[in-house]
Structures are given as structure tokens and as C-alpha cells.
Amino acid sequence: MSVNSEQFRDVMGRFATGVTVVTTVNRGRLDGFTASSFSSVSLDPPLVLVCIGKDAKCHDAFSGSGCFAINILSADQADLSVRFSSDVGDRFDGVKHEPWVTGAPVLNGALAAIDCTLHALHEAGDHSILVGRVERLGPIRGEAKPLIYYRGAYRSVS
């Protein structure tokens, strides 16, 4: 039985995920993209992964920068998810952020953030898997609700 991309997307869309904006700095230029393909990998050493499409305009910036930050979005940050998934000019224009240990920008107001150095880069079909070694964690907005993506739309958590 052959699986086509539409079937695969439909089934995978039934897995509710959190939403992140992944950011980096490469040669002084900030870049970022929206991702839901994010996971922890290891506790010792602390490692996380995120997947980026090889056809993404920012792919080379991420694969060559040596660092990235995962910004876990809260329910009130859907606008940032849309911004970083679209082809707007400067995605950081008007977005408050600050560099952390690695220099990657961390977005103000994120539910939580994870600052990483690039530990490994793996090829995986039409994507690359960025594995990051966690260098810093925080801030954690305990009472804020997460931004959830399910079946092609943002959802709220009761």
C-alpha cells in the first residue's frame, strides 16, 4: 500500500502540537520560522530537536549558524506564529526580543524559551533535523495557556 503526501498530512494533522518560533542569528542577520515539529531528545546531555524544510528560505541560515532558540508560544501569540510562517519582509520588525547565551533572539512574552548550540544536523527526506544542546532555559509563564495547532487551525485549551 502506497501512502501519498495528502493522506500523510491528514493523519499527522490529527496529532495536536504546541507551536514554536525557532530563531537564529547568522553573520549578524536574524532569522526565524514557525515550527510544530519540536521535541526533547535527551536529558543528559540536555538535547532538543526541531525540523526545518530544506526548501525554507532560512534553511542555510540555520544549518550554518551554530545556534538557535526555541520560543514556545502562548495562546495569545498566534500572530507571531503567522508572521514567522509567512513571507513578510523583516519578520523581526516590531517584535521585541533579546539575545541570550548563544546570541539567538528570544522573543519577549514566550511561554518558555530554550537557547541551544547546534549539536548535530541530520538529513531526513525533504527536511533537516537540527539537534540542539540546551544552554539556557526560561522564562516560564506558568499561568499562560499554550498555543495549540490541530487539523490546520489554532485551538484553545480549556
C-alpha positions in Angstrom: 0.0 0.0 0.0 1.4 3.4 -1.0 1.0 6.4 1.2 0.6 9.8 -0.6 1.5 13.1 0.9 -2.1 14.3 1.3 -3.0 11.2 3.3 0.1 11.6 5.4 -0.6 15.2 6.1 -4.2 14.5 7.1 -3.3 11.8 9.6 -0.4 13.8 11.1 -2.7 16.8 11.4 -4.8 14.8 13.9 -1.9 15.0 16.3 -2.3 18.2 18.4 1.0 20.0 18.8 2.4 23.1 20.5 3.6 25.9 18.3 7.1 27.4 18.4 9.0 30.1 16.6 12.6 29.0 16.1 15.1 31.8 15.8 18.8 32.2 14.9 21.5 34.8 14.2 23.9 34.1 11.3 26.6 36.7 10.5 24.6 39.4 12.3 21.3 38.6 10.5 18.3 37.5 12.5 16.1 34.7 11.0 13.2 32.6 12.2 10.4 30.2 11.3 7.3 28.7 12.8 7.6 25.0 13.7 5.5 22.4 15.4 8.0 19.6 14.8 9.9 20.0 18.0 10.7 17.5 20.7 13.1 16.8 23.6 15.7 14.2 22.8 17.9 13.6 25.8 18.2 14.7 29.5 21.9 14.0 29.8 23.1 15.9 27.9 20.0 18.1 27.5 19.1 17.9 23.8 16.1 19.0 21.7 15.3 18.7 18.1 13.4 20.7 15.5 12.8 20.0 11.8 13.2 22.6 9.0 12.2 22.1 5.4 15.2 22.0 3.0 13.3 24.5 0.8 12.8 27.0 3.6 14.4 30.4 2.7 16.1 30.3 6.1 17.4 26.8 5.9 21.0 27.8 5.2 21.0 30.4 8.0 20.0 27.7 10.5 22.3 25.0 9.2 25.3 27.4 9.2 24.7 29.5 12.3 25.7 27.1 15.1 22.9 28.2 17.3 19.1 28.5 17.6 16.4 29.3 20.1 13.1 27.6 20.5 10.3 30.0 21.6 7.3 28.1 22.8 4.3 30.3 22.1 1.4 31.1 24.3 -2.3 31.2 23.1 -2.1 35.0 22.8 0.9 34.8 20.4 -0.9 33.3 17.3 0.1 36.5 15.4 3.8 35.6 15.9 3.2 32.1 14.5 1.5 33.6 11.4 4.2 36.2 11.0 7.1 33.7 11.2 5.3 31.3 8.8 4.7 33.9 6.1 6.9 35.7 3.6 6.6 39.2 5.2 9.7 41.4 4.8 11.6 41.5 8.1 9.9 39.1 10.4 11.5 40.7 13.4 10.3 44.2 12.6 8.5 45.5 15.7 8.9 42.1 17.5 10.5 42.6 20.9 13.4 40.1 21.5 16.7 39.8 23.2 19.8 37.7 22.6 20.7 35.0 25.1 23.8 32.9 25.6 24.2 31.9 22.0 23.2 35.2 20.5 20.0 33.7 19.0 17.0 36.0 19.6 14.5 35.0 22.3 11.0 36.5 21.8 9.6 38.6 24.7 6.5 37.0 26.2 7.1 33.5 25.0 5.6 30.8 27.3 9.1 29.4 27.6 12.4 29.5 25.7 15.2 27.2 25.0 18.6 28.6 23.8 20.8 26.0 22.0 24.1 25.4 20.3 23.9 23.2 17.2 24.8 19.7 18.4 24.1 17.8 15.1 22.4 18.2 11.8 20.7 15.2 10.1 19.2 14.8 6.7 15.7 13.4 6.7 13.9 13.4 3.4 12.8 16.9 2.4 13.7 18.2 5.9 16.8 18.7 8.0 16.8 17.8 11.7 18.5 20.3 13.9 19.6 18.8 17.2 20.4 21.5 19.8 22.3 21.2 23.1 20.4 23.3 25.6 22.5 26.2 27.0 19.8 28.2 28.8 16.1 27.8 29.7 13.3 30.2 30.7 11.2 32.3 31.1 8.2 30.3 32.1 4.8 31.9 32.1 3.1 29.5 34.5 -0.5 30.7 34.2 -0.4 31.3 30.4 -2.1 28.8 28.1 -0.1 27.2 25.2 -0.8 27.8 21.5 -2.1 24.5 20.1 -2.3 23.5 16.4 -4.7 20.8 15.4 -6.1 19.9 11.9 -4.8 23.0 10.2 -6.1 25.5 12.8 -5.1 27.1 16.2 -7.1 25.7 19.1 -7.5 26.7 22.7 -7.0 24.6 25.8 -9.9 24.7 28.3 
